[in-house]
């Protein structure tokens, strides 16, 4: 193996590994409020109202949408490494600000408004990880073994995300045992602060990293033909945006399902016991995501992305409708509720949970891959934001959370939407199992030639200079 080839493959492996570390930070950041939203009303009952809770939670969503759109474009137009460094810095700065948040004159209301701003900064950072890190990891697999691209990308995205989220909640359980309810401020400050560790781990590497070989060969840094891309890939964008919108719309309703189940499980007569049990059972529900993520990661290169996503959507639909239709019986049996809810969650993580992060990272040409990925992910996050606003009123209109028809309606609607996700996947998303990214790039190049695009604008000069430096280094070593 030549020195240059060894350098490229080492860089590719590092890109894959550190993308996984970064996505564990994304999972941590997105899960950190799950349990803190249980603690904050106890510690700050007068200021942490439901409205303030929504503001702090929604700030991350809004920031993520901005990060996915803007940093997706940056990753394509400026470079993968620049986009990744920006996401890392924003996430580190925002996380540290959250841990040290204070209000003017120690105002708790001001402190939570500060958290709204700081969580927005974190959101922009982790939002950028989706188009920047996943596309970079996908391109890196091309330099190793594209037949296992699904395995690699799902490991660094969905599995790492779930692992990061569960690690966060386990840390919060330990912190709760240490500090108790007498002084909960250290719990939330340390909880936020620990989220900086994964990003600090990858920061040095990202300062030294190269763009992927695919990006260096195929990038269009000046005036990308966006109108041509939109016309040629509109069908696929409907598929990735539509299925991601539906998945996040339904997935965010899991908070309602989970909250209903946790309330049934808690049997305690002290505040400490209530909070401890709420934390414990919330972690148990989160653990349901692990089997689906692991099985989906192992099967996606065999079943194919399209088929696995369809199976996931249909499975989620079936069990959501079963729970809704039999809700009186399910509600009266905690064991049945946990089992059916676990299977429902399994299919979500097995199907779209794995495939959605992979599909946009391979069905678009390298020159606009991160941009199209960012658009798809942003539409998905918008679906999640809308879902959080829509499902609660739907439940209330059918009698509320404690009624039979309220949760039943939400489950059945979720089942119908999951079927819609399967239909969108079937008609709008192509299968890309064990296909080289070169295929789509060659097709895109042919399209550009046909339309008279100046082909000399494809590729980066930096790639050539890096190659020359590697050759000089190799020559020096050999001499």
C-alpha positions as CSV (number, residue, x, y, z in Angstrom):
1,X,0.0,0.0,0.0
2,X,1.4,3.4,-1.0
3,X,1.9,6.2,1.6
4,X,-0.8,8.3,0.0
5,X,-3.3,5.5,0.0
6,X,-2.5,4.7,3.7
7,X,-3.0,8.4,4.6
8,X,-6.4,8.5,2.8
9,X,-7.6,5.4,4.5
10,X,-6.5,6.5,7.9
11,X,-8.2,9.8,7.4
12,X,-11.4,8.0,6.2
13,X,-11.5,5.8,9.3
14,X,-11.0,8.8,11.6
15,X,-13.8,10.6,9.8
16,X,-16.1,7.7,10.5
17,X,-15.0,7.2,14.1
18,X,-15.2,10.8,15.2
19,X,-18.6,11.3,13.4
20,X,-19.9,8.6,15.8
21,X,-18.4,10.4,18.8
22,X,-20.0,13.7,17.7
23,X,-23.4,12.1,17.2
24,X,-23.3,10.8,20.8
25,X,-23.0,14.5,21.7
26,X,-26.1,15.2,19.5
27,X,-28.0,12.5,21.3
28,X,-26.9,13.8,24.7
29,X,-28.0,17.4,23.8
30,X,-31.4,16.3,22.5
31,X,-32.1,14.1,25.5
32,X,-30.7,16.3,28.3
33,X,-34.0,18.1,28.9
34,X,-36.1,14.9,28.9
35,X,-35.4,14.5,32.6
36,X,-34.5,18.1,33.5
37,X,-38.1,19.0,32.5
38,X,-39.1,16.8,35.4
39,X,-36.7,18.4,37.8
40,X,-37.0,22.1,36.8
41,X,-40.7,22.5,37.9
42,X,-39.8,21.2,41.3
43,X,-36.7,23.4,41.8
44,X,-38.2,26.5,40.2
45,X,-42.0,26.1,40.4
46,X,-42.9,29.8,39.9
47,X,-40.7,30.5,36.9
48,X,-40.5,27.2,35.0
49,X,-44.0,27.3,33.7
50,X,-45.3,25.1,30.8
51,X,-44.7,28.1,28.5
52,X,-41.1,28.5,29.6
53,X,-40.6,24.7,29.3
54,X,-41.8,25.0,25.7
55,X,-39.4,27.9,25.0
56,X,-36.4,26.1,26.3
57,X,-37.2,22.9,24.4
58,X,-38.2,24.6,21.2
59,X,-35.0,26.7,21.1
60,X,-33.0,23.6,20.3
61,X,-35.4,22.6,17.5
62,X,-35.3,26.1,15.9
63,X,-31.6,26.3,16.2
64,X,-31.2,22.8,14.7
65,X,-33.3,23.8,11.6
66,X,-31.1,26.8,11.1
67,X,-27.9,24.8,11.5
68,X,-29.1,22.0,9.1
69,X,-30.0,24.5,6.4
70,X,-27.0,26.9,6.7
71,X,-24.2,24.5,7.6
72,X,-25.4,22.0,4.9
73,X,-24.7,24.8,2.3
74,X,-21.4,25.7,4.0
75,X,-20.3,22.1,4.0
76,X,-20.9,21.9,0.2
77,X,-19.7,25.4,-0.8
78,X,-16.7,25.9,1.6
79,X,-15.7,22.4,2.7
80,X,-16.7,19.5,5.0
81,X,-13.9,20.3,7.4
82,X,-14.9,23.9,7.8
83,X,-18.5,23.0,8.4
84,X,-17.5,20.4,11.0
85,X,-15.2,22.8,12.9
86,X,-18.1,25.4,13.0
87,X,-20.6,22.8,14.3
88,X,-18.1,21.7,17.0
89,X,-17.3,25.3,18.2
90,X,-21.0,26.3,18.3
91,X,-21.9,23.1,20.3
92,X,-19.0,23.5,22.8
93,X,-19.7,27.2,23.4
94,X,-23.5,26.8,23.6
95,X,-23.1,23.8,26.0
96,X,-20.7,25.7,28.3
97,X,-23.0,28.7,28.3
98,X,-26.0,26.4,29.3
99,X,-24.0,25.0,32.2
100,X,-23.1,28.5,33.5
101,X,-26.4,30.2,32.7
102,X,-27.4,33.0,35.1
103,X,-30.0,35.7,35.0
104,X,-29.5,39.4,35.6
105,X,-29.3,40.1,39.3
106,X,-29.7,36.3,39.8
107,X,-33.2,36.4,38.3
108,X,-34.4,32.8,37.7
109,X,-36.7,34.1,34.9
110,X,-33.7,35.7,33.3
111,X,-31.7,32.5,33.7
112,X,-34.3,30.5,31.8
113,X,-34.4,33.2,29.0
114,X,-30.6,32.8,28.9
115,X,-31.0,29.1,28.5
116,X,-33.4,29.7,25.6
117,X,-30.7,31.6,23.8
118,X,-27.9,29.2,24.7
119,X,-29.9,26.1,23.7
120,X,-30.5,27.8,20.4
121,X,-26.8,28.1,19.9
122,X,-26.4,24.4,20.8
123,X,-29.2,23.7,18.3
124,X,-27.4,25.4,15.5
125,X,-24.3,23.4,16.3
126,X,-25.9,19.9,16.6
127,X,-28.1,20.7,13.6
128,X,-25.1,21.2,11.5
129,X,-23.8,17.8,12.5
130,X,-26.5,16.1,10.5
131,X,-25.5,17.3,7.0
132,X,-21.8,17.8,7.8
133,X,-20.9,14.7,9.8
134,X,-23.2,12.1,8.1
135,X,-22.3,13.1,4.6
136,X,-18.6,13.1,5.5
137,X,-18.9,9.6,7.1
138,X,-20.8,8.4,4.0
139,X,-18.1,9.6,1.7
140,X,-15.4,8.2,3.9
141,X,-16.9,4.7,3.6
142,X,-16.3,5.0,-0.2
143,X,-12.6,4.9,0.6
144,X,-12.9,1.7,2.7
145,X,-15.9,-0.5,1.7
146,X,-19.0,1.0,0.3
147,X,-20.8,-2.4,0.5
148,X,-20.9,-1.8,4.3
149,X,-21.8,1.9,4.1
150,X,-25.2,1.3,5.8
151,X,-23.5,-0.5,8.7
152,X,-20.9,2.3,9.2
153,X,-23.3,5.3,8.8
154,X,-26.0,3.8,11.0
155,X,-23.4,3.0,13.7
156,X,-22.1,6.6,13.7
157,X,-25.6,8.2,13.5
158,X,-28.5,6.3,15.0
159,X,-26.7,4.0,17.3
160,X,-24.4,6.7,18.6
161,X,-27.3,9.1,19.0
162,X,-29.3,6.6,21.1
163,X,-26.2,5.7,23.1
164,X,-25.5,9.4,23.8
165,X,-29.1,10.0,25.0
166,X,-29.1,7.1,27.3
167,X,-25.7,8.0,28.7
168,X,-27.1,11.4,29.5
169,X,-30.1,10.1,31.4
170,X,-28.0,7.6,33.3
171,X,-25.6,10.4,34.4
172,X,-28.6,12.4,35.5
173,X,-29.9,9.5,37.6
174,X,-26.4,9.3,39.3
175,X,-26.4,13.0,39.9
176,X,-29.9,12.8,41.4
177,X,-28.7,10.1,43.8
178,X,-25.7,12.2,44.8
179,X,-27.4,15.6,45.3
180,X,-31.1,14.7,45.9
181,X,-33.9,17.2,46.0
182,X,-32.4,19.6,48.5
183,X,-30.1,21.2,46.0
184,X,-30.9,20.4,42.4
185,X,-29.0,23.2,40.8
186,X,-25.7,21.2,40.5
187,X,-27.7,18.4,38.8
188,X,-28.8,20.5,35.9
189,X,-25.6,22.5,35.6
190,X,-23.4,19.4,35.6
191,X,-25.9,17.6,33.2
192,X,-25.4,20.4,30.6
193,X,-21.7,20.6,31.2
194,X,-21.0,16.9,30.7
195,X,-22.3,17.2,27.1
196,X,-19.2,19.1,26.1
197,X,-16.9,16.1,26.6
198,X,-17.6,14.3,23.3
199,X,-17.2,17.5,21.3
200,X,-13.9,18.4,23.0
201,X,-12.7,14.9,22.1
202,X,-13.3,15.5,18.3
203,X,-12.3,19.2,18.2
204,X,-8.5,18.6,17.8
205,X,-9.1,16.0,15.1
206,X,-11.4,18.2,13.1
207,X,-8.9,21.0,13.1
208,X,-6.4,18.7,11.5
209,X,-8.8,16.7,9.2
210,X,-8.9,16.7,5.4
211,X,-12.0,16.9,3.3
212,X,-13.2,13.5,2.0
213,X,-11.6,12.3,-1.2
214,X,-15.1,12.3,-2.9
215,X,-15.7,15.9,-1.9
216,X,-12.3,17.1,-3.1
217,X,-13.0,15.4,-6.5
218,X,-16.6,16.5,-7.0
219,X,-17.2,19.8,-5.1
220,X,-18.6,22.8,-7.0
221,X,-17.5,25.8,-4.9
222,X,-18.6,28.5,-7.3
223,X,-22.2,29.0,-8.4
224,X,-23.6,25.4,-8.0
225,X,-26.5,24.8,-10.4
226,X,-29.2,24.8,-7.8
227,X,-32.1,25.2,-10.2
228,X,-30.9,22.2,-12.2
229,X,-30.5,20.2,-9.0
230,X,-34.0,21.1,-7.8
231,X,-35.5,20.1,-11.1
232,X,-33.5,16.9,-11.4
233,X,-33.8,15.8,-7.7
234,X,-37.2,17.2,-6.8
235,X,-38.8,13.7,-6.8
236,X,-36.2,12.4,-4.3
237,X,-36.4,15.5,-2.2
238,X,-40.1,14.9,-1.8
239,X,-39.2,11.4,-0.6
240,X,-36.5,12.3,1.9
241,X,-38.3,15.5,3.2
242,X,-41.7,13.9,3.3
243,X,-40.7,10.7,5.1
244,X,-38.5,12.6,7.6
245,X,-41.3,15.0,8.3
246,X,-43.7,12.2,9.0
247,X,-41.2,10.2,11.1
248,X,-40.3,13.2,13.3
249,X,-44.0,14.2,13.5
250,X,-44.9,10.8,14.9
251,X,-41.7,10.3,16.9
252,X,-42.2,13.5,18.9
253,X,-45.6,12.2,19.9
254,X,-43.6,9.5,21.8
255,X,-43.3,12.1,24.6
256,X,-47.0,12.0,25.1
257,X,-47.1,8.2,25.0
258,X,-44.1,7.9,27.3
259,X,-45.5,10.4,29.7
260,X,-48.8,8.6,29.9
261,X,-47.0,5.3,30.6
262,X,-44.7,6.8,33.2
263,X,-47.6,8.2,35.1
264,X,-49.1,4.7,35.3
265,X,-45.9,3.2,36.6
266,X,-45.2,5.7,39.4
267,X,-46.4,4.7,42.9
268,X,-44.8,6.9,45.5
269,X,-45.8,9.2,48.4
270,X,-42.7,11.5,48.6
271,X,-41.4,14.0,46.2
272,X,-38.0,12.3,46.2
273,X,-39.6,8.9,45.3
274,X,-41.8,10.4,42.6
275,X,-38.8,12.1,40.9
276,X,-36.6,9.0,41.3
277,X,-39.2,6.7,39.8
278,X,-40.0,9.2,37.0
279,X,-36.2,9.3,36.1
280,X,-35.9,5.5,36.3
281,X,-38.9,4.7,34.2
282,X,-38.0,7.4,31.6
283,X,-34.6,5.7,31.2
284,X,-36.4,2.3,30.8
285,X,-38.5,3.7,28.0
286,X,-35.5,5.2,26.3
287,X,-33.8,1.7,26.4
288,X,-36.5,0.5,24.1
289,X,-34.7,2.3,21.3
290,X,-31.5,0.2,21.6
291,X,-32.7,-3.1,20.1
292,X,-34.3,-1.5,17.0
293,X,-31.2,0.7,16.4
294,X,-28.8,-2.3,16.7
295,X,-30.9,-4.7,14.6
296,X,-31.6,-2.1,12.0
297,X,-27.8,-1.3,11.7
298,X,-27.0,-5.0,11.1
299,X,-29.7,-5.6,8.5
300,X,-29.8,-2.4,6.4
301,X,-27.1,-3.5,4.0
302,X,-29.0,-6.8,3.4
303,X,-32.7,-5.6,3.4
304,X,-31.9,-2.3,1.7
305,X,-32.7,1.2,2.9
306,X,-36.0,1.5,1.1
307,X,-37.4,-1.8,2.2
308,X,-36.2,-1.4,5.8
309,X,-37.8,2.0,6.1
310,X,-41.1,0.7,4.7
311,X,-41.0,-2.3,7.1
312,X,-40.3,0.1,10.0
313,X,-43.2,2.5,9.0
314,X,-45.7,-0.4,8.5
315,X,-44.7,-2.1,11.8
316,X,-45.0,1.2,13.7
317,X,-48.4,1.8,12.1
318,X,-49.7,-1.7,13.0
319,X,-48.8,-1.5,16.6
320,X,-49.9,2.1,17.0
321,X,-53.3,1.2,15.7
322,X,-53.4,-1.9,17.9
323,X,-52.6,0.2,21.0
324,X,-55.2,2.8,20.0
325,X,-58.0,0.3,19.2
326,X,-57.4,-1.7,22.4
327,X,-56.5,1.2,24.6
328,X,-59.0,0.5,27.4
329,X,-57.5,-3.0,27.8
330,X,-53.9,-1.9,27.2
331,X,-54.2,0.9,29.8
332,X,-55.3,-1.5,32.5
333,X,-52.3,-3.7,32.0
334,X,-48.9,-2.1,32.5
335,X,-47.2,-5.2,31.1
336,X,-49.2,-5.1,27.9
337,X,-48.6,-1.3,27.6
338,X,-44.8,-1.7,28.0
339,X,-44.7,-4.6,25.6
340,X,-46.7,-3.0,22.8
341,X,-45.0,0.4,23.3
342,X,-41.6,-1.3,23.1
343,X,-42.5,-3.0,19.8
344,X,-43.9,0.2,18.4
345,X,-40.6,1.9,19.4
346,X,-38.5,-1.0,18.0
347,X,-40.0,-0.5,14.5
348,X,-39.4,3.2,14.6
349,X,-35.7,2.8,15.4
350,X,-35.3,-0.2,13.2
351,X,-36.8,1.4,10.1
352,X,-36.8,5.2,9.5
353,X,-34.6,5.7,12.6
354,X,-31.7,4.0,10.8
355,X,-32.6,4.6,7.1
356,X,-33.5,8.3,7.2
357,X,-30.0,9.4,8.3
358,X,-28.4,7.2,5.6
359,X,-30.6,7.7,2.5
360,X,-30.0,11.5,1.9
361,X,-26.2,10.8,2.5
362,X,-26.1,8.7,-0.6
363,X,-28.8,9.3,-3.2
364,X,-27.7,12.9,-4.0
365,X,-24.5,13.8,-5.8
366,X,-21.5,14.8,-3.8
367,X,-21.5,18.5,-4.9
368,X,-24.9,19.1,-3.3
369,X,-25.1,16.2,-0.9
370,X,-24.9,18.1,2.4
371,X,-27.3,20.8,1.1
372,X,-30.0,18.3,0.2
373,X,-29.3,16.4,3.4
374,X,-29.7,19.6,5.4
375,X,-33.0,20.5,3.7
376,X,-34.4,17.0,4.4
377,X,-33.3,17.0,8.0
378,X,-34.6,20.5,8.5
379,X,-38.0,19.6,7.1
380,X,-38.0,16.6,9.5
381,X,-37.2,18.8,12.5
382,X,-40.0,21.1,11.4
383,X,-42.3,18.0,11.4
384,X,-41.2,17.3,15.0
385,X,-41.9,20.9,16.1
386,X,-45.3,20.8,14.5
387,X,-46.0,17.4,16.1
388,X,-45.4,18.7,19.6
389,X,-47.9,21.6,19.0
390,X,-50.5,19.5,17.3
391,X,-50.8,16.2,19.2
392,X,-51.5,17.7,22.6
393,X,-54.6,19.7,21.3
394,X,-55.8,16.6,19.5
395,X,-55.6,14.6,22.7
396,X,-57.4,17.4,24.6
397,X,-60.1,17.6,22.0
398,X,-60.9,13.9,22.5
399,X,-61.1,14.1,26.3
400,X,-57.5,14.7,27.5
401,X,-54.6,12.5,28.6
402,X,-56.5,10.7,31.4
403,X,-59.4,9.8,29.1
404,X,-59.8,6.7,26.9
405,X,-60.4,8.5,23.6
406,X,-57.6,11.1,23.9
407,X,-54.6,8.8,23.8
408,X,-56.6,6.4,21.5
409,X,-56.9,9.2,18.9
410,X,-53.3,10.1,19.1
411,X,-52.2,6.5,18.6
412,X,-54.5,5.8,15.7
413,X,-53.5,9.1,13.9
414,X,-49.8,8.2,14.5
415,X,-50.5,4.8,12.8
416,X,-52.1,6.5,9.8
417,X,-49.2,8.9,9.5
418,X,-46.8,6.0,9.6
419,X,-48.6,4.3,6.7
420,X,-48.3,7.6,4.8
421,X,-44.5,7.5,5.5
422,X,-44.4,4.0,4.0
423,X,-46.3,5.2,0.9
424,X,-43.9,8.2,0.4
425,X,-40.9,5.9,0.8
426,X,-42.3,3.4,-1.8
427,X,-43.0,6.0,-4.5
428,X,-40.3,8.6,-4.0
429,X,-37.1,7.0,-2.7
430,X,-34.8,4.8,-4.8
431,X,-32.9,1.8,-3.4
432,X,-29.2,2.5,-3.0
433,X,-28.0,-0.8,-1.4
434,X,-24.4,-1.6,-2.1
435,X,-24.1,1.0,-4.9
436,X,-21.0,3.2,-5.1
437,X,-21.4,7.0,-4.7
438,X,-19.5,7.2,-7.9
439,X,-22.6,6.1,-9.8
440,X,-24.6,9.2,-8.8
441,X,-21.7,11.5,-9.3
442,X,-21.1,10.2,-12.9
443,X,-24.8,10.6,-13.7
444,X,-24.7,14.2,-12.3
445,X,-21.5,15.0,-14.3
446,X,-23.2,13.7,-17.5
447,X,-26.2,15.9,-16.8
448,X,-23.9,18.9,-16.3
449,X,-22.1,18.3,-19.5
450,X,-25.4,18.0,-21.3
451,X,-26.5,21.4,-19.9
452,X,-23.2,23.0,-20.9
453,X,-21.9,23.5,-17.3
454,X,-18.1,24.4,-17.2
455,X,-16.6,21.1,-16.0
456,X,-13.3,22.7,-14.9
457,X,-15.2,24.2,-11.9
458,X,-15.7,20.7,-10.5
459,X,-13.2,19.7,-7.7
460,X,-11.0,21.6,-5.3
461,X,-7.4,22.8,-5.8
462,X,-6.8,21.9,-2.1
463,X,-7.1,18.2,-2.9
464,X,-4.2,18.6,-5.4
465,X,-2.0,20.5,-3.0
466,X,-2.6,17.9,-0.3
467,X,-1.7,15.1,-2.7
468,X,1.5,16.9,-3.6
469,X,2.4,17.3,0.1
470,X,1.7,13.6,0.7
471,X,4.0,12.7,-2.2
472,X,6.8,14.9,-0.8
473,X,6.4,13.4,2.6
474,X,6.5,9.9,1.2
475,X,9.6,10.7,-0.8
476,X,11.3,12.1,2.3
477,X,10.5,9.0,4.3
478,X,11.7,6.6,1.5
479,X,15.0,8.5,1.2
